[in-house]
Amino acid sequence: MQLPVKISYRGLEKSDQIDNLVLDYAARLEKFCDHINRCDVAIEQTNHTHQKGNPFRCRIDVTVSRGHELVADERQTDNGSHQPLNKVIHDAFKTMERELRRVVDKQRRDVKTHADSRSPK
């Protein structure tokens, strides 16, 4: 299944290199969850504070069947990275992978709940 990915840019120019990077990471999400309905990626460069440069931000909204909506929001924390935008996108998708694993485990009932852990008397 081809995952529908919508990429939007705010405060920076659209780039084919970034589009390809996002599409590669989005394709990896399907390994963790095969019932993703929607994936929206917003990449922005905020310009609120010029003392620390214009940090990047990447927000990923994913809708999974059975009514789950997951959000990963990562911001650039340091200016020492060689390619800060790539790092922010990478970190956001890693966060989304963890969230998808958590939801899939919960749907498969692989996660123990407190009700299941009662000891018999």
N, C-alpha and C positions, 0 to 999 in steps of 0.2 A: 504494500500500500504506500502511495506517495503522500507524505505528510504535507498538508497545506500550511505554508509558512508565509506570513505577512511581515515584511520588514519596513519599518518607518525610521526616517532620520529627522532629527531636530537639532538645528544649530551647526550642522556640518554637511558637507557635500556627499551625495550618494557615490558609493564606490563599488565597482564590480568585485574587487578583491575582498572587501568586507562582506558583500552579498554571498560570495562563494564560501567564505569561512563560516558564516552563519548557517548556510544550507548544509554544510558538512557536519557541523555540530548538531543541527536539528535532525539529520538522518540518524545520528547515533542515538538520539532519544528513543527511536522506535525499537531499539534493542531491549530497552528496559520496559516499555509499555507499548503493546500493539493496538490499543484502542484510544489513541489520541485523536480528538476531533478537530482541534484548532491549536495553532501556535503563532502568537503575535510577538514580534521582537521590536522593541523601541530602543534605538541608539541615539544618545544625545550628548551634546557637549554644552555643559552649563557654563555660563559666564557671569556668575554672581560675584565671585571674588577674583580679582586679578592679582592678589598677593601670592597666591599659590598656583597660578596658571589657570587654565580652563579645564577642570577635570572632566573625564568621561563618565557616562552612566549607561548601563544596559539593563533593561527590564524585559523579562520574558513572562508572558501569560500563556498558560497551557490549560486547555479544557480536556478533561478525560471523561469518557462515558461513565454513567452512574452519578452524574452531578458533582464532580470534583473540579474545582478551578484552583490551579497552583500558580504561584507567583514567585519569581526569583528576581531580586533587585540588587545589583552590584554597582558600587561606585569606586572610582579610582582613589586609592588611599595614599599613594606616594607618587612622586614625580621622578623617581630614580629609574623606572623601568624603561627599557629600550623601546618597546612598542606598547604603550599603556592601553591603547584601545583594544588590541588583541588580547591582552591580559584580562581586561574587564569582561570581555565577551566570553573568554575561556572560563573565568570564575563564575559567571552567571549560569553558564550551561552546566558546570559541575554541581552547582547548588540545585539546579533543576533536576539533574540526574538523581541526586539524593532524595529529593522530594518525590519523584516518580517511584523510586524503589520503595519508599515508605508507604505510599498509597497502594502499590501493587501488593506488597506484603500484607497490608491490612485487608485488601479485598480477597486475597487468597486465604485469609485467616491464619497466616504464618506468625502473626504477632500475638503473644499471649496477653490476655486481659486479666484484671484482678479477679473477676468472677471465676475464671478457669483455674486459677492457682490456689483455690481453697483446698486445704488438706482434709481428708476424710477423718471422722472421729471414731 
